[in-house]
Amino acid sequence: MCSGLLKTGLISEEELKKCQLPSDERLKKGPVAVIECIQEIPCNPCEAACKYGAIKVGSPIINLPVLDEEKCIGCGQCIAMCPGLAIFLEDYTFSDEEAIVAIPYEYQYIPQKGHKVSVMSRAGEVIGTGVVEKVINSKNNDRTLVIYLRVPKLIARKVRNIDFRGGRLYE
């Protein structure tokens, strides 16, 4: 059975292994970009968005982006610039039990700081709850918001969206 982005619309575990994810050591140092791009298509806005030279696509332009985790300061500028919504930010230094996960967000409803929300996995399954810490709505982001969520560390690697339907948003 064929699985993966082209077949199901979801990144498979095999495809995810192809992504160059930040090391555990880097995750312990502070916020860092997590690039889950698997499509070899002509695209490089993430490279252009990074003022620190931490993301390279290079030539040919169909190369997958590569993160230099030591250059990444976790500013999050690349998140909203990715047309594939494939870049996130993870910060495991927030507290002993909680991490910050920043996600791109392109829905009509805009949560506010302090809202409690259901958090979802890549597959759209509710996996827990989180609290909105910050919402970035910059004109430079071309209407893509960046939502910073406080979530339990145990699920932070899996959080990729929020759900507020059916009473799942708590003020």
HELIX and SHEET records of a PDB file:
HELIX    1   1 LEU A    5  THR A    8  1                                   4    
HELIX    2   2 GLU A   13  LYS A   18  1                                   6    
HELIX    3   3 ASP A   24  LEU A   27  1                                   4    
HELIX    4   4 PRO A   45  ALA A   49  1                                   5    
HELIX    5   5 GLN A   77  MET A   81  1                                   5    
HELIX    6   6 LYS A  139  ASN A  141  5                                   3    
HELIX    7   7 LYS A  153  ALA A  156  1                                   4    
HELIX    8   8 ARG A  165  GLY A  167  5                                   3    
SHEET    1   A 7 VAL A  32  ILE A  35  0                                        
SHEET    2   A 7 ILE A  87  ASP A  91 -1                                        
SHEET    3   A 7 GLU A  98  TYR A 105 -1                                        
SHEET    4   A 7 LEU A 145  PRO A 152 -1                                        
SHEET    5   A 7 VAL A 126  ILE A 136 -1                                        
SHEET    6   A 7 LYS A 116  MET A 120 -1                                        
SHEET    7   A 7 ASN A 161  ASP A 163 -1                                        
SHEET    1   B 2 ILE A  55  LYS A  56  0                                        
SHEET    2   B 2 VAL A  66  LEU A  67 -1                                        
END                                                                             
